[in-house]
Amino acid sequence: MNPDRPPAEVRNRPESPEAYERGLPPTPKPAGMYVPVAQAGPLLFTAGHTHAIRGVLDFTGPVGAEGCPTLADARECARLAVRNCIASLAGYLDGGLEAIERVVQMTGYVAAHPDFADHPRVMDAASEELLAAFGERGRPARAALGVSSLPDRAVVEISLVVVAGTERGAGA
């Protein structure tokens, strides 16, 4: 991979935020006693989102363990998890992703075997998805953490902090 050339997902970015939003998964339902998005002034904080689509995880277990997800599988999980975060933001903003001025922070947790060391490469897939969605305003500060397990044996869980230009949605 040429580090000077953006990934295909970034080069092939939808022409409009509306086109990107139409391709998002359904907004995930909270799995406990929390809200998927909370607002404090212009900051929106997402809860942790896994890669589950309609409550179903395609992959489970720690990356790097025998019979468990591969690095490529984990990268796809990261891409789906951040898309779930974006879907929740779109739902909160009533479909108004254009109101997001900047993705400030992304925190990603990767369920991994103790010998696995490619957590940043897993999270790069989520970073690539943010760039595809928002261009350079989607390049956040980031933490990529390895953990022994995640809820429902998920491979990846991600949360975001974004700046929204307007106070809208359910919490405004």
N, C-alpha and C positions, 0 to 999 in steps of 0.2 A: 504494500500500500504506500503510495506516495504521500508523505506528510504534508506537502505543499498543495495538494489537490483535495478539495472537500469531498467527503463521502458522497456516494450517489444519492442518498436520501436528501442531502443538503442541496446538491446540484439540481435535483428534480423536485424542488419544493413547489407545492401548489401555488397557483397564481394569486389566490386570495385567501384571507383567513376563513371566509365562509366555506370554500372548497376543502380546506383542511378540517374544519369542524365537522363537515358532513361525513368524513372518514373516521371520526373518533368512535371508540366503543361506547356502549350504553353507560350512562353515569352509574358508577358503583354505588351500592347501598351500604351504609355503615354496618359493620359487623358487631357493634357494641354500643356503649353509651357515650357517643361523641358525635361531633358534626364533621362532615368531610372537608369543609372550608370554614375558617374563622377569619374575621377581618378586624384589624386594629389600624384606624386611619387609612392611609393608602396601601398598607401591607395586607396581603392575603397569605394565609398559612394553610397548606393542605395537611390533612392527617396523613399518616403513612398509608400508601396504596401498594397492594401487591399486583401481580400480573394476572389475577383472576378475571375472567370475562364471564359475566352473569353467574358469578360464584364458583366457577370451575377453573381449577389450575391445570394447565396442560403438562407442567413439569413440577415435580416435588423432590425434596431432599437436597442434601448438600452438594455443591459443585465440587468436582474433583474426587468424589468417592466412587468406588466401583459400582457400576449399574445405575449411577445417578446422572443428573444432567451434565452435559459437556460445557466447555467455555462458550461455544456457539449457542447452545440452548440457553445458557444464563444470559447472554447478551440479548437474545430475543425476549427473555423475561423482563430484563431491564427496560427495553423499548416499550413493552406492553404496560409495565408498571407506571412509567412516566406518562404514557398516553392516558392511563386511567386518572392520573393527577390532573392532566390537562382537561379531560372530560368533566371532572368535578368542578374545575375552575369555570369551564364554559357553562355548566349548569348553574353555578352560583351567579355568574354574570349574565344570565339569560341569553347565552349564545354570543356574548360580546368579548371574544378573545382580543379584539383590537384594542380594548381598554387596558390590556396588560402592556405596561411600558417597559418592564424589565424583569427577567428572572434573576433574582438576587442570590439565592442559595438553593442547592440541591443536596440532600443527605440520602445516601443509598446504603442499604444493608444487604449483604450477600451471604446467604447460608452456605458455608464452605467447609470442606474437609480441612483439618489443621495444616496439611501440607500445601494447600492451594494458596497461591500468592498473586493471582491476576485480578484482584478485586477492581483496580482502576480500569482494566480492559473491559470488564463487565459493564462498569458504569459509563464507559465511553459511549456505548450504544445509546444510553439514555441522553447523554450530552448531544449526540448526533441528532436524536429526535427533537430535542429542544431547538437546535439550530434549524432543523427543517421546518419547525412550526413558527419560529419567531425571528429567524435570522440572527444577527449579532446580538440583539437584545435578549436572546435566549441563551447566552453564554454565562453561566453562573459561577460563583465560587462553589466548591464541591467537597464533600467528604465521602469516601468510599470505605466502608467498614465491613470486616468479616465477622460473622457471628455463627454460633453453633446451631441455632435454629430460629425459625420465624413462624408466625401464626399459620396454622393449617399446613405446615411443612413447605411453605412457599420458598422459592429460590431467592427472590429479590423483593425488597420493600423500599419504597422511595417516598420522600416528602419534599415539598417545594415551598419557598417563600418568594412571592412576586410583588411588584409594585403595580398597582392599578391606578390609572389616571382619573377614574371617577369612582365614587362610592355608590355601588349598585348592588343588586342581588338581595338575597334573603336576610343578610345581616346588616344592611345599610339603614 
